[in-house]
């Protein structure tokens, strides 16, 4: 039984396109690598190619049977003509033939037998060819669909596992095209083009062998045509690889524009940018069409030229074959057989153009697919990484410096602090000060450039990612919900959670009341990216999602930024209770979180410039005092009224 197995370990990447390799045309090496996937389906693949060979064998037999029929007919006509001659002329004719009248009479009487059996065998072999051709086509399509399934799953799994730095450098639209259109082009070649290539080669070689055995002189006449055609196809293939690679890149650009436009359609409409976006899409579509036309021009020249060469070869065969018939060195049956095999020679030559085109497309697509599969994942489980048991929640940064990919300027520099279990740590600072980077390093979304991040004295690089991240609950500033129901989104981290547990988490996040107000309650569909919910509702669902996992460490990235003051108070009161016993890191712009924090870290240009409680920093930190008065004090006045608003 065929079994799908995960693809082998990825290779190293480098600078360039997705996966780190330079952009360019296709690579036959990558196409060869894709063929190794056939090893997962050896039985089906073997049956497909066995059916192909049987089908070709049945096809090659038919012209010989046609010759037998024609030779039997012409022989019968010849014999009957001799027997119909007057005795004097008949005797003169028999003197030139090594047969007697009785033998001619017997041949005339049994003439229908060879014709009958030849027709029977033609039907049998035709049925066999049709049956095995169907089996070959079906099995090939099954294998190609299985391979497409594997490629898409391998790509999706790899994309899921790739670190944030990879996604920072690559666009979503490009990745989508590679997992869809590129896989489909590779599937088409494996399921159709490769079989056609094998069929063409076997049919060509088999037909030439039969032709040479039948009539070597005529066969030598058509041989010069084949190298010319093959050279043209090789030249076309080498040129077409880069052309098809450019088509895929332009298709990726078109897809990126479409994806960005649909994701930001509200912004486009709000700023009345429909015309400009349409122009941008038209420009990308025009460039894609121009590249397709450029390829079509080459096809338009190639195929007529190949057919011209083939027709010249056929014309030469007709001339010299006709002469041989006139001089009685070639029978009518042999000529008809030769003509049929000649079709079997030139038909594969014509197919090679289609095959080369498919192979060039597949080669370009295989390169783009393996660019992702070979991409270096900067954040992985190192050999011997240990699963992390339940943590107490102590978090320590030790001389941490961090630089983004290919950047020399550090985003964080020499950051050191320690959070004890159960403490709430507030991160405060201006834009670009490094707050978000710190919370990204805790669950190891990125690896530190220097220093150590430790959870309960475990370096996060020494434990498995899954076991460590399961103990961290995260609510990001940008709320992402998935298509499905509200319950599905809350239970995203714990799909097996009970309804009571889901409702408890929603209640703690101040989401239960608005959820049950919907006609379908927790089964309400949220729509794509949660578009049917308001910003505050989405934020509360995201908080409930994090709380349901019962994490030991909570990360809240300005998690109340999308809610009104009254809702924030409800959420904050729930979070205050839930933070007890958990280590919490909070990025907030409102005063309530800051003043109640056990520790406040003030960041500026990637460094911790001050730390302490609210009261301590108000006395000792000029930067904190300035932030407090410029950014937070206005909220303080609003929050004094919040309890009244909440009660209302």
Order of alpha helices (4+ residues) and beta strands (2+ residues): alpha-alpha-alpha-alpha-alpha-alpha-alpha-alpha-alpha-alpha-alpha-alpha-alpha-beta-beta-beta-alpha-beta-beta-alpha-beta-alpha-alpha-alpha-alpha-beta-alpha-beta-alpha-beta-beta-alpha-alpha-alpha
